[in-house]
Each structure stands twice: as C-alpha cells, then as structure tokens.
Amino acid sequence: MTVREQTEQIEAMTLSQFATPAVKTLGRAVPEAPCPLRTSFQRDRDRILHCKAFRRLKHKTQVFISPEGDHYRTRLTHTLEVSQIARTISRALRLNEDLTEAIALGHDLGHTPFGHAGERALNEISPRGFRHYEQSVRVAERLERDGAGLNLCREVLDGFARHTTGEQPSTFEGRVVRLSDRIAYISHDIDDACRAGVLSERDIPRDIRACLGESHSARINTLIGDTVTHSIGGSALMMSDTIQEAFDAIHEFLFERVYNISEAKREEAKVANVIRQLYDYFTGKPDRLPADFRDIAVQDGLDTAVCDFIAGMSDHYAIETFTAVFIPDSWKY
C-alpha cells in the first residue's frame, strides 16, 4: 500500500459524511497517474503554492493602496489568513482539510493589482466584464505553466469560481472557504483601518463589540467557534442567529466607515486611470504585448489577452509599465 493509499484509507475512516474524500474526486480535465505520496487534493495544494500567480499575490493590494508600513495586509497575507481560518473550521467539522486548503490558497489567483479598485476598473472597461473569481479559474486552467495550466481537480476549480457570489460551492469544503474569506477580510480590514487611523476599536458599535469581541483575535475566535458549534452534525454551514446578525452588521459598518468613504478610496481614481490607459494602450498596440499574450490574443481575442496581462500584474509592475509607456524618460543634453 502506498503512502497515498494509506492517507485515503485514513480519510475513509475519519472524515465526516459531508466531506469530500480524495478518492471521490470528479477528476481533472487531463487525467494523470496517481502520485504515490500525495492525494489528488494534496497535489493541487502544492501546485497552487508553487505557481507564479500565487507568488505575485504578495505585491497586490488588499484594501489600502500603497500603504506606508510593513504590517498592512496584502492579497497574499489575506490568502494565508483565509487558509488558516478555513482549515480550522474544516478540521473541527472533519472535512477534507487538503481540499479546503487548496481552494483557500488559490481562490484569489486571478485578482487584479490594486485590489477591488483594480477589479472594478477592469470590469468597467472590458466589454465582457471582469470578475476576479472567474479569472482565478482561468489562471489555473489556461495561464499558468506557459499556457498548459495547473490541471487542478474540478472540486478545487468549483471552489474558486463560487467563493464570492452566486451559487454556493458544490462541496462543503468550498462553502467553508467562502465563509472564511468573509471572516478573514472583515476581521483584518478592521485591523488595518485601525492601523491607518481610519478607525479605532471604540468606533465599532458597542452591541457588536459585546457580541463578537473587543479585539481582532476575539472576533475571529467568536466567529469560528460559533460556526463550528452550529454546524456540527448538520449538512449546512451556519452561525447562530445572534452571531450572524452581528456579523452582517459589522460588514455594513465596514462599508460605511472604511470601504466607501475613507482613505482607502482616496487613490482609486488614479488606479482607474492607470488601468484604463494601460488597457487602451495595449488594445491599440497589441504588438507591444509580451509574446505569450499575443498568442492568447490570436486564440481567445485581444480583450481577453489584455485583461489577462493587466490582471496578472503586481501593483508595482502596473505602475512601472504605466511609467514606461506614458512618462517621458529623463535625458541629458
């Protein structure tokens, strides 16, 4: 018996009836021989962790664009916090932690530079629209490995595609990641807003603090603990009515006090201008695209290729490219 087969046997004995065992995966677009050491979902997690799009997340904005300071979240640290929360819930509910981790680590692979400000700008510009969760699937299927893609399991791709809005993911593990994403960003965006001086803990309504906790860690513990307590033994992922109400209220509070009217919005007009000018430039001069994106333009259309190129940029690379294209070089005479 291989190490992988032993792991699959342990899953059969220990996982909940609502979990997704690796042996029951719906498979990959291109069938592959099994790995002797790792299950299918473990292989997917490792492929995501080692791919280029994952590494670029460390230089992509979470909420605050170009913050001064080393302690603000990036898209990568957000991803790691989602993974930690999702794995904790999955372990407690005896779900497949490897599948959960794979979905969590890859759910934002398709995110644009400059966070949701960049996504909104690209969505407004592109005739077909742009949604980062769909782009995460495209990165995994089409763009990584020089066009070969990562060939991930269908359950992982489903978790990417449905982690934000619309229908719930088809697996319980995917639903855990979807909830964990929300728990993570609500919690750490408050923390970052306090660090930026946009908020203080005392600005959070007293009834919400009394219900969820007085600190970043307390709120996460409350939300995870309540979810686990009210989901054990059931087929649905849920919180108690009291905690769910407070959770929804703090989400609304963040939109009112941080996302819509704070310093987090101050640079968004500049971001939209950078994205629009880059889009117009490369759609007007497709020969200036890198060779692999010129190939995509031929196969999938110019708009798709330009969106792929821009969405894959880090914040720094987007600014650097904009500068190279539109800002005159210094010169001597």
C-alpha positions as CSV (number, residue, x, y, z in Angstrom):
1,M,0.0,0.0,0.0
2,T,1.4,3.4,-1.0
3,V,1.5,6.4,1.3
4,R,-1.3,8.0,-0.7
5,E,-3.4,4.9,-0.3
6,Q,-2.8,4.9,3.4
7,T,-3.9,8.6,3.6
8,E,-7.1,7.8,1.5
9,Q,-7.8,4.9,3.9
10,I,-7.5,7.3,6.9
11,E,-9.8,9.7,5.2
12,A,-12.4,6.9,4.7
13,M,-12.3,6.2,8.5
14,T,-12.2,9.7,9.9
15,L,-13.9,12.2,7.6
16,S,-17.5,13.3,8.0
17,Q,-20.2,12.0,5.8
18,F,-20.4,15.6,4.4
19,A,-16.7,15.7,3.5
20,T,-15.2,15.2,0.0
21,P,-12.7,12.3,0.1
22,A,-9.9,12.5,-2.4
23,V,-10.8,9.1,-3.9
24,K,-14.2,10.5,-4.9
25,T,-12.8,13.5,-6.8
26,L,-14.5,14.2,-10.1
27,G,-11.0,14.3,-11.6
28,R,-9.1,16.6,-13.8
29,A,-9.6,17.8,-17.4
30,V,-6.5,15.8,-18.3
31,P,-6.2,12.5,-16.5
32,E,-3.0,11.9,-14.6
33,A,-1.4,8.8,-13.0
34,P,-1.8,8.9,-9.2
35,C,1.0,10.2,-7.1
36,P,2.4,7.5,-4.7
37,L,2.8,10.0,-1.8
38,R,0.0,12.6,-2.2
39,T,-3.7,12.5,-2.7
40,S,-5.2,14.5,-5.6
41,F,-6.1,17.4,-3.4
42,Q,-2.7,17.5,-1.8
43,R,-1.1,17.7,-5.3
44,D,-3.4,20.6,-6.2
45,R,-2.5,22.5,-3.0
46,D,1.2,22.1,-3.8
47,R,0.8,23.2,-7.4
48,I,-1.0,26.3,-6.3
49,L,1.6,27.1,-3.7
50,H,4.4,26.8,-6.2
51,C,2.8,28.7,-9.1
52,K,3.8,32.2,-10.3
53,A,0.4,33.7,-9.8
54,F,0.5,32.7,-6.1
55,R,3.9,34.5,-5.6
56,R,2.6,37.6,-7.2
57,L,-0.1,38.0,-4.6
58,K,2.5,39.3,-2.1
59,H,2.7,42.5,-4.2
60,K,-1.1,43.1,-4.7
61,T,-3.2,45.4,-2.6
62,Q,-5.8,44.1,-0.2
63,V,-7.6,47.3,0.8
64,F,-5.1,50.1,1.3
65,I,-3.3,51.1,-1.9
66,S,0.4,51.7,-1.5
67,P,0.4,51.9,2.3
68,E,3.3,53.3,4.2
69,G,4.3,50.5,6.6
70,D,5.1,46.8,6.6
71,H,2.2,45.5,8.6
72,Y,-0.7,46.1,6.3
73,R,-2.3,43.1,4.6
74,T,-1.5,42.2,1.0
75,R,-3.5,39.8,-1.1
76,L,-1.1,37.1,-0.1
77,T,-1.4,37.6,3.6
78,H,-5.2,37.7,3.2
79,T,-5.0,34.4,1.4
80,L,-2.9,32.8,4.2
81,E,-5.4,34.1,6.8
82,V,-8.3,32.7,4.9
83,S,-6.5,29.3,4.7
84,Q,-5.8,29.3,8.4
85,I,-9.5,30.0,9.3
86,A,-10.8,27.6,6.7
87,R,-8.5,24.8,7.9
88,T,-9.5,25.3,11.5
89,I,-13.2,25.0,10.6
90,S,-12.7,22.1,8.3
91,R,-10.6,20.2,10.9
92,A,-13.3,20.7,13.6
93,L,-16.0,19.6,11.2
94,R,-14.0,16.6,10.0
95,L,-14.0,17.8,6.4
96,N,-11.2,17.3,3.9
97,E,-8.6,19.8,5.1
98,D,-6.4,19.3,2.0
99,L,-9.3,20.3,-0.4
100,T,-10.1,23.2,1.9
101,E,-6.5,24.4,1.8
102,A,-6.2,24.1,-2.0
103,I,-9.3,26.2,-2.6
104,A,-8.3,28.8,0.0
105,L,-4.7,29.2,-1.3
106,G,-5.9,29.6,-4.9
107,H,-9.2,31.5,-4.5
108,D,-7.6,34.9,-5.4
109,L,-5.1,33.8,-8.0
110,G,-6.9,35.9,-10.6
111,H,-7.1,39.1,-8.6
112,T,-6.1,42.4,-10.2
113,P,-3.4,44.8,-9.0
114,F,-4.8,47.5,-6.6
115,G,-7.4,45.1,-5.0
116,H,-11.1,45.6,-5.8
117,A,-10.4,49.1,-7.1
118,G,-8.4,47.5,-10.0
119,E,-11.1,44.8,-10.4
120,R,-13.9,47.5,-10.7
121,A,-11.8,49.5,-13.2
122,L,-11.2,46.5,-15.4
123,N,-14.8,45.3,-15.2
124,E,-16.0,48.8,-16.4
125,I,-13.5,48.9,-19.2
126,S,-13.7,45.4,-20.7
127,P,-16.7,44.8,-23.0
128,R,-17.1,41.3,-21.5
129,G,-16.7,42.5,-17.9
130,F,-14.1,41.1,-15.4
131,R,-14.6,39.1,-12.2
132,H,-11.6,38.0,-10.2
133,Y,-13.1,34.7,-9.2
134,E,-13.6,33.7,-12.9
135,Q,-10.1,34.9,-13.6
136,S,-8.8,32.6,-10.8
137,V,-10.2,29.7,-12.7
138,R,-8.7,31.0,-15.9
139,V,-5.3,31.4,-14.4
140,A,-5.4,27.8,-13.2
141,E,-6.8,26.3,-16.4
142,R,-5.2,28.5,-19.1
143,L,-2.4,30.9,-18.0
144,E,-0.1,29.1,-15.6
145,R,2.8,26.9,-16.8
146,D,3.1,28.8,-20.1
147,G,-0.4,28.1,-21.2
148,A,-0.6,24.5,-20.0
149,G,-2.5,25.3,-16.8
150,L,-2.2,23.6,-13.5
151,N,-4.8,20.8,-14.4
152,L,-6.5,21.1,-11.0
153,C,-9.3,18.9,-9.8
154,R,-12.9,20.0,-10.6
155,E,-13.8,20.5,-6.9
156,V,-10.9,23.0,-6.5
157,L,-11.9,25.0,-9.6
158,D,-15.5,25.0,-8.4
159,G,-14.4,26.4,-5.1
160,F,-12.5,29.2,-6.9
161,A,-15.5,30.1,-9.2
162,R,-18.0,30.3,-6.4
163,H,-16.1,31.7,-3.5
164,T,-17.6,35.2,-3.7
165,T,-21.1,35.4,-5.0
166,G,-23.9,33.5,-6.7
167,E,-24.5,29.8,-6.1
168,Q,-22.8,28.1,-3.2
169,P,-19.8,25.8,-4.0
170,S,-20.7,22.2,-4.7
171,T,-18.5,20.9,-1.8
172,F,-18.8,21.6,1.9
173,E,-15.1,22.5,1.9
174,G,-15.7,25.1,-0.8
175,R,-18.5,26.6,1.3
176,V,-16.1,26.7,4.3
177,V,-13.6,28.8,2.2
178,R,-16.4,31.1,1.1
179,L,-17.4,31.9,4.7
180,S,-13.7,32.0,5.8
181,D,-12.9,34.6,3.1
182,R,-15.6,36.9,4.6
183,I,-14.5,36.2,8.2
184,A,-10.9,37.0,7.3
185,Y,-11.4,40.2,5.4
186,I,-13.9,41.7,7.8
187,S,-11.5,41.0,10.7
188,H,-8.3,42.1,9.1
189,D,-9.7,45.1,7.3
190,I,-10.8,46.5,10.7
191,D,-7.3,45.8,12.0
192,D,-5.7,47.6,9.0
193,A,-8.2,50.5,9.2
194,C,-7.3,51.0,12.9
195,R,-3.6,50.9,12.0
196,A,-4.2,53.5,9.3
197,G,-6.0,55.8,11.8
198,V,-9.3,55.5,9.8
199,L,-11.0,53.8,12.8
200,S,-10.4,52.9,16.4
201,E,-11.8,49.8,18.1
202,R,-14.2,52.1,20.0
203,D,-15.8,53.3,16.8
204,I,-17.2,49.8,16.3
205,P,-20.8,49.9,17.7
206,R,-20.9,48.7,21.3
207,D,-23.5,46.0,20.7
208,I,-21.3,44.5,18.0
209,R,-18.3,44.5,20.3
210,A,-20.2,43.0,23.1
211,C,-21.4,40.2,20.8
212,L,-18.2,39.5,18.7
213,G,-15.4,40.6,21.0
214,E,-13.2,43.6,21.7
215,S,-10.2,42.7,19.6
216,H,-9.2,41.2,16.2
217,S,-8.4,37.8,17.7
218,A,-11.5,37.7,19.9
219,R,-13.8,38.4,16.9
220,I,-12.1,35.6,14.8
221,N,-12.4,33.1,17.7
222,T,-16.1,34.0,18.2
223,L,-17.0,33.6,14.5
224,I,-15.1,30.3,14.1
225,G,-16.3,28.9,17.4
226,D,-19.9,29.8,16.7
227,T,-19.8,28.4,13.2
228,V,-18.3,25.1,14.3
229,T,-20.8,24.7,17.2
230,H,-23.8,25.3,15.0
231,S,-22.6,23.3,12.0
232,I,-21.5,20.0,13.7
233,G,-23.8,17.2,12.8
234,G,-25.6,19.1,10.1
235,S,-25.4,19.4,6.4
236,A,-25.4,23.2,6.4
237,L,-22.7,25.7,7.4
238,M,-24.2,28.2,9.8
239,M,-23.9,30.6,12.7
240,S,-26.3,31.2,15.5
241,D,-28.9,34.0,14.8
242,T,-27.3,36.4,17.2
243,I,-23.7,36.0,15.8
244,Q,-25.0,36.1,12.2
245,E,-26.8,39.3,12.9
246,A,-23.7,40.9,14.4
247,F,-21.5,39.5,11.6
248,D,-23.8,41.2,9.0
249,A,-23.9,44.4,11.0
250,I,-20.1,44.7,11.2
251,H,-19.9,44.1,7.4
252,E,-22.3,47.0,6.8
253,F,-20.3,49.1,9.3
254,L,-17.1,48.5,7.3
255,F,-18.7,49.6,4.0
256,E,-20.0,52.8,5.7
257,R,-16.7,53.7,7.5
258,V,-13.9,52.1,5.5
259,Y,-14.6,50.8,2.0
260,N,-16.8,53.7,0.8
261,I,-15.7,57.0,2.4
262,S,-12.2,56.5,3.9
263,E,-8.6,57.0,2.9
264,A,-8.9,53.6,1.2
265,K,-10.8,55.3,-1.5
266,R,-8.6,58.3,-2.0
267,E,-6.3,56.8,-4.7
268,E,-9.0,54.9,-6.5
269,A,-9.5,57.5,-9.3
270,K,-5.8,57.2,-10.0
271,V,-5.9,53.5,-10.1
272,A,-8.8,53.5,-12.6
273,N,-6.8,55.9,-14.8
274,V,-3.8,53.6,-14.7
275,I,-5.9,50.6,-15.6
276,R,-7.8,52.3,-18.3
277,Q,-4.8,53.8,-20.0
278,L,-2.9,50.5,-19.9
279,Y,-6.0,48.8,-21.4
280,D,-6.3,51.4,-24.2
281,Y,-2.6,51.3,-25.0
282,F,-2.3,47.5,-25.3
283,T,-5.6,47.1,-27.2
284,G,-4.4,49.8,-29.6
285,K,-0.9,48.4,-29.9
286,P,-1.2,44.6,-29.4
287,D,2.3,44.2,-30.9
288,R,3.6,45.7,-27.6
289,L,2.1,42.8,-25.6
290,P,4.5,40.1,-24.4
291,A,4.7,37.2,-26.9
292,D,2.6,34.7,-24.8
293,F,-0.2,37.3,-24.6
294,R,0.0,38.0,-28.3
295,D,-0.7,34.2,-28.8
296,I,-3.7,34.5,-26.4
297,A,-5.0,37.4,-28.4
298,V,-4.9,35.2,-31.6
299,Q,-6.6,32.3,-29.8
300,D,-9.0,34.0,-27.3
301,G,-9.4,37.6,-28.5
302,L,-7.5,40.8,-27.9
303,D,-9.7,42.0,-25.0
304,T,-9.1,38.7,-23.2
305,A,-5.4,38.8,-23.7
306,V,-5.1,42.4,-22.4
307,C,-7.2,41.7,-19.4
308,D,-5.1,38.6,-18.7
309,F,-1.9,40.7,-18.9
310,I,-3.2,43.6,-16.7
311,A,-4.9,41.3,-14.1
312,G,-1.7,39.4,-13.7
313,M,0.4,42.5,-12.8
314,S,1.5,43.3,-9.3
315,D,0.8,46.9,-8.1
316,H,4.5,47.8,-8.7
317,Y,4.6,46.3,-12.2
318,A,1.4,48.0,-13.2
319,I,2.9,51.4,-12.1
320,E,6.2,50.6,-13.7
321,T,4.6,49.6,-17.0
322,F,2.4,52.8,-16.9
323,T,5.6,54.9,-16.3
324,A,7.5,53.2,-19.1
325,V,4.7,53.8,-21.6
326,F,3.4,57.3,-20.7
327,I,6.1,59.1,-18.7
328,P,9.0,60.6,-20.7
329,D,12.4,59.2,-19.8
330,S,14.9,61.5,-18.2
331,W,17.6,62.6,-20.7
332,K,20.8,64.7,-20.9
333,Y,21.8,67.3,-23.4
